[in-house]
Amino acid sequence: MIEFNPIGIIYTPFKTIENMPIQSAAAKGAAGKIIIKEEFAAGLKDLEEFSHIHLIYHFSKCAGYSLEVKPFLDDKTHGIFSTRSPKRPCAIGMSIVKITGVSANEITVENVDMLDQTPLLDIKPYIPEFDVIGGDVKIGWYQNKPKELHETKSDERFK
Ligand SMILES: C[S@@+](CC[C@H](N)C(=O)[O-])C[C@H]1O[C@@H](n2cnc3c(N)ncnc32)[C@H](O)[C@@H]1O
């Protein structure tokens, strides 16, 4: 077993799972605030020089996991590791958000797709040269997804 000490809390407008965005790419403008614990605040030095960050966090409101799930964007079942479903054996989420401000132990961000008061495990700067893969990329079932990312909202299926 591994134990993590969250570095802070992510505050978002989304109090319930129903009807919230299913990805940060579909949450344009949704504003959030991150409060970092005082003991980790010195680690925010220089972060204001970046426009975007990866947030790594705990899907804290998921009970248990499913190894096969029907993702929000498909009507067919897929293995959990071929999806971004929150109901995973290690309930870790990752989102790229836009920084709108950094001060002391607080970061304001946009494009949040996590529930209010989600425990934050890590922050990493978004760097296109590291994070954008060029060349041949295969995207599995997502290539023919029957539903539209921007029109699809979360429901209770992974609670
Ligand atoms: C499909 S996941 C994608 C999250 C992230 N962008 C990723 O790819 O890991 C987003 C959904 O997870 C659920 N969710 C968000 N925050 C959660 C939390 N703290 N606990 C449980 N479920 C959460 C909501 O249903 C939300 O729409």
PDBQT file of the ligand as one rigid body, heavy atoms in Angstrom, charges set to zero:
ROOT
HETATM    1  C1  LIG A 201     -14.202  11.425 -16.829  1.00  0.00    +0.000 C 
HETATM    2  S1  LIG A 201     -13.304  12.102 -15.442  1.00  0.00    +0.000 S 
HETATM    3  C2  LIG A 201     -11.962  12.900 -16.267  1.00  0.00    +0.000 C 
HETATM    4  C3  LIG A 201     -11.072  13.581 -15.278  1.00  0.00    +0.000 C 
HETATM    5  C4  LIG A 201      -9.683  13.884 -15.773  1.00  0.00    +0.000 C 
HETATM    6  N1  LIG A 201      -9.663  14.912 -16.804  1.00  0.00    +0.000 N 
HETATM    7  C5  LIG A 201      -8.982  12.638 -16.248  1.00  0.00    +0.000 C 
HETATM    8  O1  LIG A 201      -8.954  12.381 -17.456  1.00  0.00    +0.000 OA
HETATM    9  O2  LIG A 201      -8.463  11.896 -15.384  1.00  0.00    +0.000 OA
HETATM   10  C6  LIG A 201     -14.266  13.500 -14.960  1.00  0.00    +0.000 C 
HETATM   11  C7  LIG A 201     -15.451  13.070 -14.177  1.00  0.00    +0.000 C 
HETATM   12  O3  LIG A 201     -15.013  12.476 -12.949  1.00  0.00    +0.000 OA
HETATM   13  C8  LIG A 201     -15.975  12.681 -11.942  1.00  0.00    +0.000 C 
HETATM   14  N2  LIG A 201     -15.304  13.345 -10.819  1.00  0.00    +0.000 N 
HETATM   15  C9  LIG A 201     -14.680  14.539 -10.808  1.00  0.00    +0.000 A 
HETATM   16  N3  LIG A 201     -14.165  14.808  -9.604  1.00  0.00    +0.000 NA
HETATM   17  C10 LIG A 201     -14.441  13.735  -8.820  1.00  0.00    +0.000 A 
HETATM   18  C11 LIG A 201     -14.153  13.387  -7.447  1.00  0.00    +0.000 A 
HETATM   19  N4  LIG A 201     -13.482  14.196  -6.632  1.00  0.00    +0.000 N 
HETATM   20  N5  LIG A 201     -14.614  12.199  -7.006  1.00  0.00    +0.000 NA
HETATM   21  C12 LIG A 201     -15.304  11.356  -7.798  1.00  0.00    +0.000 A 
HETATM   22  N6  LIG A 201     -15.601  11.625  -9.097  1.00  0.00    +0.000 NA
HETATM   23  C13 LIG A 201     -15.175  12.803  -9.593  1.00  0.00    +0.000 A 
HETATM   24  C14 LIG A 201     -17.097  13.516 -12.573  1.00  0.00    +0.000 C 
HETATM   25  O4  LIG A 201     -18.096  12.617 -13.053  1.00  0.00    +0.000 OA
HETATM   26  C15 LIG A 201     -16.376  14.179 -13.756  1.00  0.00    +0.000 C 
HETATM   27  O5  LIG A 201     -17.262  14.538 -14.784  1.00  0.00    +0.000 OA
ENDROOT
TORSDOF 0
